[in-house]
Amino acid sequence: MAEEGQSWDAVIVVRYPDRAAFSRMVADPDYQEVTRLRTEALTEAVLQAITPWS
């Protein structure tokens, strides 16, 4: 559930091989170039790395 003041209407869950792969992706210059499109298109976007439950 979204926190107070947030109005999420969609959630996407993506699985990466490991945290290092995720870190490489967000640091990649090509990713940085296209991520601006998400930023411009959405009111709010949250990119949250998590650890799955056992």
N, C-alpha and C positions, 0 to 999 in steps of 0.2 A: 504494500500500500504506500502511496506517495505521502511524503511528509506534508504537514499543514502548509498551505500556500502554494503547493504544487498541484498541477492538474494533468497528470500523465494520462495519455490515451493509448499508448503502445509501449511495449517492452520487448526487447530482443535479447536473447541469451546466446552467446557465442563461446565455444570451447576452443582453447589453444593448447598445443602440446605441453607447454609449461610457461611459467612466468617470464622466462628469458625471451621466448618467442613473442609474447605480448609486448614486452618492453622494446624489442627490436622493431616491431610493427609501428608503435606510436612514435618512435624516434626516427623512423625512415623519412627522408625528405619527400619522397613521392606521397606518402601518407599525409604528411603535414600539408602538402599542397591541396589534396582533395578534401581533407577534413574541414577546410574553410567552407566548403559547400554545405556541409551539415550544419555548421555554425550559423551560416547565413539563412538557411532554410527553416530552422527550428527555433522556437521560442526558448527552449531549454533542452539540453542534452547532457546526460550523465554517463560517463564512462567509468565503470567501477570494476576493478579486478577483485575477485573473491576466491576463496578456497572452498571446493566442494565438501559437503558433509561426508563423513565416513559411513 
